[in-house]
């Protein structure tokens, strides 16, 4: 898997939504719309939590879950 392709895909998907989309990796919180943040954080084999808040959160959660799965990245979408 090309991590670069995954990062660009994830960021572009996130940027289609108005909601705040934040990836929690251990004790770090990364704005998924930030390609730089993803570059320094995203590692295959880790599991992450995704926090989504905003007017289109439901659609964003579905799309983000799909794009992470497509790149074989393990995330749990947190409903809060």
C-alpha positions in Angstrom: 0.0 0.0 0.0 1.2 3.5 -0.8 0.7 5.5 2.3 0.9 8.7 0.3 -2.1 7.6 -1.8 -4.1 6.8 1.3 -3.2 10.1 3.0 -4.3 12.1 -0.1 -7.5 10.1 -0.5 -8.4 10.4 3.2 -7.7 14.2 3.2 -9.6 14.8 0.0 -12.6 12.8 1.3 -12.6 14.7 4.6 -12.5 18.0 2.8 -15.8 17.3 1.1 -17.5 17.7 4.4 -18.2 20.7 6.6 -18.0 18.6 9.8 -14.9 18.6 12.0 -13.2 15.2 11.5 -10.5 14.4 14.0 -8.3 11.3 14.2 -7.2 10.1 17.6 -4.0 8.2 17.6 -3.1 7.2 21.2 -2.9 10.7 22.8 -2.6 12.8 19.7 -5.5 14.4 17.9 -5.1 15.1 14.2 -7.3 17.1 11.9 -7.9 14.7 9.1 -8.2 17.6 6.6 -4.5 18.3 7.2 -2.3 16.2 4.9 0.7 17.2 7.0 -0.9 16.0 10.2 -1.8 12.7 8.5 1.8 12.2 7.2 3.2 12.4 10.7 0.6 10.1 12.3 -0.8 7.5 9.9 0.9 4.1 10.2 -0.5 0.9 8.9 -1.2 -1.6 11.7 -2.2 1.0 14.3 -5.8 1.4 15.2 -7.3 4.8 15.4 -10.5 6.5 16.6 -12.3 9.0 14.4 -14.4 11.7 16.0 -16.8 13.5 13.6 -18.9 16.6 14.6 -21.0 18.9 12.5 -23.9 19.4 10.2 -23.1 16.5 7.8 -21.5 14.2 10.4 -23.5 11.1 9.4 -22.5 11.3 5.8 -18.9 12.1 6.8 -18.7 9.1 9.1 -19.8 6.7 6.4 -17.5 8.2 3.8 -14.5 8.2 6.1 -15.1 4.6 7.3 -15.2 3.6 3.6 -12.0 5.4 2.6 -10.0 4.0 5.7 -11.3 0.5 4.9 -10.3 0.9 1.3 -6.7 1.5 2.4 -6.8 -1.3 5.0 -6.5 1.1 7.9 -8.1 0.2 11.1 -10.4 2.9 12.6 -13.3 3.0 14.9 -15.8 5.7 14.3 -16.7 7.1 17.7 -20.3 8.0 18.2 -20.5 10.7 20.9 
